[in-house]
Amino acid sequence: MKDQRNYKNRELISHFLPYYKHHIGTLIFDLFCAALTTVGEILLPLIMREITNAGLNGTVTLTVSYVLHIGILYLILRLIDAAAYYYMAYVGHVMGTKIETAMRSDAYHHLHRLSHTYFNNTKVGQIMGRLTNDLFDITEFSHHCPEEFFIAGIKGVVSFIILININIPLTLIIFLIIPLMIVICRKINKKMRATFREQRQQIGELNARIEDSLLGHKVVKAFANEKLELDKFEADNHKFFGIKKRSYRYMGAFQTTTRLFDGIMYAATVVAGSLFMIAGKINAGDLVAYLLFVTTFIATVRRIIEFSEQFQRGLTGIERFLDIMDADVEIFDEPDAVDLENPVGNIVLEDVSFEYPDDHNRVFSNLNISIKAGEKIAVVGPSGGGKTTLCNLIPRFYDVSAGSVKIDGQDVKKYTLKSLRNAVGVVQQEVYLFSGAVFENIAYGKPNATREEVMAAAKKAGAHEFIEQLHSGYDTYVGERGVKLSGGQKQRISIARVFLKNPPIILLDEATSALDNESEFAVAQSLEALSQGKTTLTVAHRLSTIQNADRILVLTEEGIVEEGTHTELLAKKGLYCQLYEIANRLK
């Protein structure tokens, strides 16, 4: 996984712009409506200028009819403004929501392409925060950002042109103040951006802390460590408060600065304008128009400034989104990959070496194993020898560092991931059941399975009887991660899931080591039925479960140090014999 990087604003915007591709028509009309909302504000100062000059000069053009016509015209403009604003508020927000939804979908799809390495090094709470909270602000950002800057651009340019035609020196005085304001606000903005990024990071940490504590609530209670968890939470919560407090300090400084410059611009307009009027270089109507234009312009600047908080939040959301999208997809289909069709189940490892991509911890080197189709192989050995890693290499949960893993004579990298993994069934020690019904969890092995097929798989796994005794049978809610079921029940449901999938290759990764003796016996019978006629690789801690294997491999850090049947290995009086004797003494 790549280290998080700091992006420049233009990089973030360039990554975000492609999401407008499917909404160009909506965006253009939205900006057209934004332009319409500026017409009334721009014309009002000009209308007041004409009325004021006409009234002071006592011209005959200032009549009731003239005033009413102007009033009706302005009212029509305001009605157009209202309709345009409604489109911006409704359709513009919907466009933003669609973009947010598309980004969340892209991030979720990308997450499913990432390898185990990414998830081993990234907290689920952080990932959840990036998929939810960090993208909430995208809706506002995606439609307000082009609107606000487009409106500001129109008002700024038009105001400058009109004002400079009224009085050049006064206009230059006003617009010379703006660069100073921009420089100061930009410095504060950078601090706001850094604080928002830190705030989002800490929200992720807080989410991870809460998730970890709540999912492990049984362990917390078992060790009476409620106060310890509360203290950890309070520390993270207080840290989040400190970050948020700092962000409000920068926001306060930002808004105070803008208000101060508002006052400076108003004061400059009133004082300089009055002096110019005394000198006869500007008339009263022009000064009124000037003040109204400056008011409009300042209001626009204030809107941009107020939006800048949302702007920074949006950029932070995009940045956190890119932290996911920039994570390397380490396991992927090769350009010439083909489907694994009619798999037989021959497995060969040739000179396989493996080290973890993140910490480069080498697990084994030059490993050679050959497994015939339908053969039952067991792998035993001390912890850290790479038994589970060996299982993970076959369905490409990790890729080998050197050498090759072959199925039916072809390197697994030459097969599409979907077809490869469809040919492999995995039963692990830590069973994961999804929050839902028993039926849904078994049917996960074949999503389009009928109820009869699910029940048949459950019967083969020895799970049908206890499922029928549950409150709602196959429709019983199992709870989050299957907490409402015992370890043996969960394991048999996971086996039923693989039965339903019916792959030619079965990987059993210490599938019974966490069970009691009674559950182990029931699950062992299910596993025996599951492995009939299939290529089976069993990683076992309890040696009693693999005595009937066709071959037993003893794997250590030095590689395969012993190989043979249970009887042959006992006769060798080597490491397997030592492990077996230790296991017997512990009974």
C-alpha positions in Angstrom: 0.0 0.0 0.0 1.3 3.4 -0.9 2.0 6.0 1.8 -0.5 8.7 1.9 0.6 11.7 0.0 -0.4 15.4 0.0 -2.0 16.6 -3.2 -2.0 20.0 -4.6 -5.5 21.6 -5.2 -5.1 21.3 -9.0 -4.3 17.6 -8.7 -7.4 17.0 -6.7 -9.6 19.0 -9.1 -8.1 17.2 -12.1 -8.9 13.8 -10.6 -12.5 15.0 -9.8 -13.4 16.7 -13.1 -14.0 13.4 -15.0 -17.0 12.7 -12.7 -18.8 15.6 -14.5 -18.6 13.6 -17.8 -22.0 12.1 -17.6 -23.6 15.4 -16.3 -22.3 17.9 -18.8 -25.8 19.0 -20.0 -27.0 19.4 -16.4 -23.8 21.3 -15.4 -24.1 23.7 -18.4 -27.7 24.5 -17.7 -27.0 24.8 -14.0 -24.3 27.4 -14.8 -26.7 29.2 -17.2 -29.2 29.4 -14.3 -26.4 30.7 -12.1 -25.8 33.4 -14.7 -29.5 34.3 -14.6 -29.4 34.8 -10.9 -26.8 37.5 -11.3 -28.8 39.6 -13.8 -31.2 41.1 -11.2 -28.3 41.9 -8.8 -26.2 43.6 -11.5 -29.1 45.6 -13.0 -30.4 46.9 -9.6 -27.5 49.4 -9.1 -27.9 50.7 -12.7 -31.6 51.1 -12.1 -31.0 53.1 -8.9 -28.4 55.2 -10.6 -30.8 56.2 -13.4 -33.7 56.9 -10.9 -31.4 58.9 -8.6 -29.8 61.0 -11.3 -33.2 61.6 -12.9 -34.7 62.7 -9.6 -31.8 65.0 -8.7 -31.7 66.6 -12.1 -35.5 67.0 -12.1 -35.9 65.5 -15.6 -39.3 64.8 -17.1 -38.3 61.2 -17.7 -38.9 60.3 -14.0 -42.7 59.6 -14.2 -45.0 57.2 -12.4 -45.3 55.2 -15.6 -41.5 55.0 -16.0 -41.0 53.9 -12.4 -43.8 51.2 -12.7 -42.3 49.9 -15.9 -38.9 49.6 -14.3 -40.5 47.9 -11.2 -42.4 45.4 -13.4 -39.2 44.6 -15.3 -37.3 44.1 -12.1 -40.0 41.9 -10.8 -39.9 39.7 -13.9 -36.1 39.4 -13.5 -36.7 38.3 -9.9 -39.2 35.6 -11.0 -36.7 34.3 -13.5 -34.1 34.4 -10.7 -36.4 32.3 -8.5 -37.0 29.7 -11.2 -33.2 29.5 -11.9 -32.4 29.2 -8.2 -34.9 26.4 -7.8 -33.2 24.5 -10.6 -29.8 25.0 -9.0 -31.1 24.0 -5.5 -32.9 20.9 -6.8 -31.3 19.6 -9.9 -27.8 20.8 -8.9 -28.0 18.9 -5.7 -29.2 15.8 -7.4 -26.3 16.1 -9.8 -23.9 16.4 -6.8 -25.6 13.3 -5.2 -25.1 11.3 -8.3 -21.4 12.2 -8.4 -21.0 11.4 -4.7 -22.8 8.0 -5.4 -20.5 7.3 -8.3 -17.4 8.0 -6.3 -18.5 5.8 -3.5 -19.3 3.1 -5.9 -15.8 3.4 -7.6 -14.1 3.3 -4.2 -16.1 0.2 -3.1 -15.3 -1.6 -6.4 -11.6 -0.7 -6.0 -11.6 -2.0 -2.4 -12.7 -5.4 -3.6 -9.8 -5.5 -6.1 -7.2 -4.8 -3.3 -5.2 -7.6 -1.8 -5.0 -8.9 1.7 -2.0 -6.6 2.2 -4.0 -3.4 2.1 -6.6 -4.7 4.6 -3.8 -6.0 6.9 -2.5 -2.4 7.1 -5.6 -0.3 7.0 -8.2 0.0 9.8 -11.7 -0.8 8.8 -12.9 2.3 10.6 -10.7 4.4 8.4 -12.1 2.7 5.3 -15.7 3.2 6.5 -15.0 6.9 7.2 -13.7 7.4 3.6 -16.7 5.7 2.1 -19.2 7.6 4.1 -18.3 10.8 6.0 -15.6 11.9 3.7 -17.9 11.7 0.6 -20.9 13.5 2.2 -19.4 16.9 1.4 -19.0 16.0 -2.3 -22.6 16.7 -3.1 -22.3 20.3 -1.9 -18.8 20.7 -3.4 -19.6 19.3 -6.8 -22.5 21.7 -7.7 -21.7 24.7 -5.5 -18.0 24.9 -6.5 -18.7 25.6 -10.3 -21.7 27.7 -9.4 -20.1 30.0 -6.9 -16.9 30.6 -8.9 -18.9 31.1 -12.1 -21.2 33.6 -10.3 -18.2 35.3 -8.7 -16.4 35.5 -12.0 -19.5 37.2 -13.7 -20.1 39.6 -10.9 -16.4 40.4 -10.6 -15.8 41.1 -14.3 -19.1 43.0 -14.9 -18.7 45.0 -11.7 -15.2 46.0 -12.6 -16.2 47.0 -16.1 -19.2 49.1 -14.9 -17.3 50.6 -12.0 -14.2 51.6 -14.0 -16.6 53.4 -16.5 -18.1 55.3 -13.6 -14.8 56.3 -11.9 -11.4 54.9 -12.6 -9.4 56.1 -9.5 -12.1 54.9 -7.1 -12.3 51.5 -8.8 -8.6 51.0 -8.6 -8.6 51.9 -4.9 -11.3 49.2 -4.2 -9.7 46.5 -6.4 -6.2 47.1 -5.0 -7.5 46.0 -1.6 -8.6 42.6 -2.9 -5.1 41.0 -3.6 -4.1 41.7 0.0 -7.2 40.0 1.2 -6.6 37.0 -1.0 -3.0 36.6 0.2 -4.0 36.6 3.8 -7.0 34.4 3.3 -5.0 31.9 1.3 -2.5 31.5 4.2 -5.3 30.8 6.6 -6.9 28.5 4.1 -3.9 26.2 4.0 -4.0 25.8 7.8 -7.8 25.1 7.5 -7.1 22.4 4.9 -4.5 20.7 7.0 -6.8 20.8 10.0 -9.7 19.3 8.1 -7.5 16.5 6.8 -6.3 15.8 10.4 -9.9 15.9 11.5 -11.0 13.3 9.0 -8.1 11.1 9.9 -9.1 11.3 13.6 -12.7 10.5 12.8 -11.5 7.3 11.2 -9.4 6.5 14.2 -12.4 7.1 16.5 -14.6 4.9 14.3 -11.9 2.2 14.4 -11.7 2.5 18.2 -15.5 2.2 18.6 -15.7 -0.7 16.1 -12.9 -2.6 17.8 -14.3 -2.1 21.3 -17.9 -3.0 20.4 -17.0 -6.1 18.3 -14.8 -7.2 21.1 -17.2 -6.5 23.9 -17.2 -10.0 25.2 -13.4 -9.9 25.7 -13.8 -6.4 27.4 -16.3 -7.8 29.8 -14.4 -11.0 30.4 -11.4 -9.1 31.6 -13.4 -6.3 33.3 -11.6 -3.8 31.2 -14.6 -1.4 30.6 -12.7 1.5 32.2 -9.6 0.8 30.0 -11.7 1.0 26.9 -13.5 4.1 28.1 -10.1 5.7 28.8 -8.9 4.9 25.3 -12.1 6.2 23.8 -12.0 9.4 25.9 -8.4 10.0 24.8 -9.3 9.7 21.1 -12.5 11.7 21.6 -10.6 14.5 23.4 -8.0 14.5 20.6 -10.8 14.9 18.1 -12.2 17.8 20.1 -8.8 19.5 20.2 -8.5 19.2 16.4 -12.0 20.5 15.8 -11.4 23.3 18.2 -8.3 24.3 16.2 -10.2 24.2 13.0 -12.8 26.6 14.4 -10.0 28.9 15.5 -8.8 29.0 11.9 -12.4 29.4 10.6 -12.9 32.3 13.1 -9.7 34.0 11.9 -10.7 33.5 8.3 -14.2 35.0 8.7 -12.9 37.8 10.9 -10.3 38.7 8.3 -12.9 38.8 5.5 -15.3 41.0 7.6 -12.4 43.3 8.4 -11.7 43.7 4.7 -15.4 44.2 4.0 -15.3 47.2 6.4 -12.1 48.6 4.8 -13.7 48.4 1.3 -16.9 50.1 2.5 -14.9 52.8 4.3 -12.7 53.3 1.2 -15.8 53.6 -1.0 -17.7 56.0 1.2 -14.7 58.3 2.1 -13.0 58.3 -1.4 -16.4 58.5 -3.2 -17.5 61.4 -1.0 -14.3 63.2 -1.7 -14.6 62.6 -5.4 -18.2 63.9 -5.3 -17.1 67.1 -3.4 -14.5 67.5 -6.2 -17.2 67.1 -8.8 -15.7 64.0 -10.3 -18.7 61.8 -9.5 -22.4 62.6 -9.2 -24.8 61.3 -6.5 -26.5 58.7 -8.7 -23.1 57.3 -9.7 -22.0 57.1 -6.0 -25.3 55.4 -5.1 -24.7 52.9 -7.9 -21.1 52.5 -6.9 -22.1 51.7 -3.3 -24.6 49.1 -4.5 -22.1 47.5 -6.8 -19.5 47.4 -4.1 -22.2 45.8 -1.8 -23.0 43.2 -4.4 -19.3 42.5 -5.0 -18.6 42.3 -1.3 -21.6 40.0 -0.8 -20.2 37.8 -3.6 -16.7 37.8 -2.0 -18.3 36.8 1.3 -20.2 34.0 -0.3 -17.0 32.6 -1.8 -15.3 33.0 1.5 -18.1 31.2 3.3 -18.1 28.6 0.6 -14.3 28.1 1.1 -15.0 26.1 4.2 -17.2 23.7 2.2 -14.6 23.9 -0.6 -11.8 22.8 1.8 -14.0 20.0 3.2 -14.8 18.9 -0.4 -11.1 18.8 -1.3 -10.3 16.9 1.8 -13.0 14.4 0.9 -11.5 14.0 -2.6 -8.1 13.6 -1.1 -9.2 10.8 1.3 -11.1 9.2 -1.6 -7.9 9.2 -3.7 -6.0 7.5 -0.8 -8.2 4.5 -1.6 -8.1 4.8 -5.4 -4.3 5.2 -5.4 -3.8 2.0 -3.5 -2.1 -0.5 -5.8 -4.1 -3.4 -7.1 -1.4 -6.0 -6.5 -3.5 -9.1 -7.6 -5.2 -8.7 -11.0 -6.0 -10.5 -14.2 -3.1 -10.6 -16.7 -3.9 -9.3 -20.2 -3.8 -12.8 -21.6 -5.6 -14.5 -18.7 -8.2 -17.2 -19.6 -11.0 -18.9 -17.7 -10.1 -22.1 -15.8 -12.6 -24.4 -17.5 -13.4 -27.9 -16.3 -10.7 -27.9 -13.6 -9.3 -31.3 -12.6 -7.4 -30.3 -9.5 -3.8 -31.0 -10.1 -1.6 -28.6 -8.1 2.1 -28.0 -8.4 4.3 -25.5 -6.6 7.7 -25.0 -8.4 10.6 -23.3 -6.6 8.1 -21.1 -4.8 9.4 -18.3 -2.6 7.3 -15.8 -0.7 7.7 -12.7 1.3 5.0 -10.3 2.5 4.9 -7.2 0.2 4.6 -4.7 3.1 7.3 -5.8 5.5 9.3 -8.2 3.2 9.2 -10.9 5.9 10.3 -14.0 4.1 8.2 -17.0 4.8 9.7 -19.8 2.7 12.1 -20.3 -0.3 12.3 -22.7 -3.2 9.3 -24.7 -2.1 8.4 -27.6 -4.3 5.1 -29.6 -3.9 3.1 -31.7 -6.3 -0.5 -32.7 -5.5 -2.4 -35.0 -7.8 -6.1 -34.5 -8.6 -8.3 -36.1 -5.8 -5.3 -36.5 -3.5 -5.7 -35.6 0.2 -2.7 -33.7 1.5 -2.1 -32.6 5.0 0.4 -29.9 6.0 1.7 -29.7 9.6 4.5 -28.0 11.3 5.4 -25.4 13.9 3.8 -22.0 13.9 5.4 -19.5 11.5 6.4 -22.1 9.0 4.0 -20.8 6.3 1.2 -23.3 6.4 -1.7 -20.8 6.0 0.4 -18.8 3.6 0.7 -21.9 1.4 -3.1 -22.1 1.2 -3.3 -18.4 0.4 -1.1 -18.7 -2.6 -3.3 -21.2 -4.5 -6.4 -18.9 -5.0 -4.0 -16.0 -5.3 -4.9 -14.2 -2.1 -1.2 -13.3 -2.4 1.2 -13.7 -5.4 4.4 -15.7 -5.1 7.6 -13.7 -4.8 9.4 -16.2 -7.1 8.6 -19.5 -8.7 5.1 -20.5 -9.8 1.9 -22.1 -8.5 0.2 -24.3 -11.2 -3.2 -25.8 -11.5 -3.8 -28.4 -14.2 -0.4 -27.6 -15.7 -0.9 -23.8 -16.0 0.4 -21.0 -13.8 -2.5 -19.6 -11.7 -1.6 -16.1 -13.0 -2.7 -17.2 -16.5 -6.3 -17.8 -15.2 -8.9 -15.1 -14.5 -9.3 -14.6 -10.8 -13.0 -15.3 -10.9 -12.6 -18.7 -12.6 -9.6 -19.6 -10.4 -11.4 -18.8 -7.1 -14.6 -20.5 -8.3 -12.5 -23.7 -8.6 -11.3 -23.4 -5.0 -13.3 -23.8 -1.8 -11.9 -22.5 1.5 -12.9 -23.5 5.0 -11.0 -21.4 7.6 -10.5 -21.6 11.3 -12.1 -18.1 11.8 -15.6 -18.5 10.2 -17.1 -15.3 8.9 -20.9 -15.3 8.6 -22.6 -12.2 7.2 -25.3 -10.4 9.1 -28.5 -12.0 7.8 -30.3 -15.3 7.7 -28.9 -18.8 7.7 -30.2 -19.4 4.2 -28.4 -16.3 2.9 -25.1 -17.4 4.4 -25.2 -20.8 2.9 -26.5 -19.5 -0.5 -23.4 -17.2 -0.6 -21.6 -20.3 -2.1 -24.0 -20.1 -5.0 -26.1 -16.9 -5.0 -28.7 -18.2 -7.4 -29.3 -21.5 -5.5 -32.8 -22.8 -4.8 -34.0 -23.5 -1.3 -33.8 -27.2 -2.1 -30.1 -26.9 -3.1 -29.3 -25.0 0.1 -31.0 -27.6 2.2 -29.2 -30.4 0.4 -25.9 -28.7 1.0 -26.8 -28.3 4.7 -27.6 -32.0 5.0 -24.3 -33.0 3.5 -22.5 -30.7 6.0 -24.4 -32.1 8.9 -26.1 -28.8 9.6 -29.7 -29.4 8.5 -30.8 -30.9 11.9 -29.6 -28.0 14.1 -30.8 -25.4 11.6 -34.3 -26.9 11.6 -34.3 -26.6 15.4 -33.5 -22.9 15.3 -36.3 -20.4 16.0 -37.1 -19.6 12.3 -35.2 -22.5 10.7 -33.3 -21.4 7.6 -34.7 -17.9 8.0 -33.1 -17.4 11.5 -31.1 -14.2 11.8 -27.5 -15.2 12.8 -26.5 -11.8 14.2 -23.4 -9.9 13.3 -20.6 -12.3 12.4 -22.9 -15.2 13.4 -22.8 -14.3 17.1 -26.0 -16.2 17.8 -24.5 -19.5 16.8 -21.9 -21.7 18.4 -18.5 -22.3 16.9 -19.4 -25.7 15.6 -22.7 -24.5 14.1 -20.9 -21.6 12.3 -18.3 -24.0 11.0 -20.9 -26.4 9.6 -22.7 -23.5 7.9 -19.4 -22.5 6.3 -18.9 -26.1 5.2 -22.4 -26.2 3.7 -21.5 -23.0 1.8 -18.6 -24.8 0.2 -20.7 -27.9 -0.5 -23.1 -25.7 -2.4 -20.2 -24.2 -4.3 -18.9 -27.7 -5.1 -15.3 -26.8 -6.2 -12.8 -29.5 -7.3 -10.1 -28.1 -4.9 -10.7 -27.8 -1.1 -8.4 -25.8 1.3 -9.0 -26.6 5.0 -7.1 -24.1 7.1 -7.2 -25.4 10.7 -11.0 -25.8 10.3 -11.5 -27.7 13.6 -8.7 -26.3 15.8 -11.0 -23.9 17.7 -13.8 -26.4 18.4 -14.6 -28.6 21.4 -14.3 -32.4 21.0 -17.9 -33.0 20.3 -18.1 -30.2 17.7 -14.8 -31.3 16.2 -16.1 -34.8 15.6 -19.3 -33.5 13.9 -17.3 -31.0 11.8 -14.7 -33.6 10.9 -17.4 -35.9 9.5 -18.7 -33.0 7.4 -15.2 -32.2 6.2 -14.6 -35.9 5.3 -17.8 -35.9 3.2 -16.8 -32.5 1.6 -13.3 -33.8 0.5 -14.6 -37.0 -1.2 -13.3 -37.0 -4.8 -11.7 -33.6 -4.5 -8.1 -32.4 -4.2 -7.8 -31.5 -0.6 -5.1 -29.5 1.2 -5.6 -29.6 5.0 -3.6 -27.4 7.4 -3.9 -29.0 10.8 -2.9 -28.2 14.3 -4.6 -31.3 15.8 -2.7 -34.2 14.3 -5.5 -36.7 15.1 -7.6 -35.1 12.3 -5.2 -35.9 9.4 -4.0 -39.4 10.1 -6.0 -40.7 7.1 -4.4 -38.3 4.7 -2.8 -39.7 1.5 0.4 -37.8 2.4 1.5 -35.5 5.2 3.9 -32.7 4.6 5.9 -31.3 7.5 6.6 -27.6 6.7 9.1 -25.5 8.6 11.1 -22.3 7.9 13.5 -24.6 6.0 10.7 -25.9 3.7 9.3 -29.4 3.5 11.5 -31.4 5.9 9.5 -34.6 6.0 6.9 -36.3 3.8 4.9 -39.5 3.9 1.9 -41.2 5.5 1.1 -41.0 9.2 2.6 -44.5 9.7 5.7 -43.7 7.6 6.4 -40.5 9.4 6.1 -42.0 12.9 8.6 -44.7 11.8 11.1 -42.0 10.8 11.2 -40.7 14.4 11.6 -37.2 13.1 9.8 -33.8 13.7 6.4 -35.3 12.9 6.9 -38.0 15.5 7.9 -35.4 18.1 4.8 -33.3 17.3 2.6 -36.3 17.6 4.1 -37.4 20.9 3.6 -33.8 22.3 0.0 -33.8 21.1 -0.6 -37.2 22.9 0.9 -35.9 26.1 -1.4 -32.9 26.0 -4.6 -35.0 25.7 
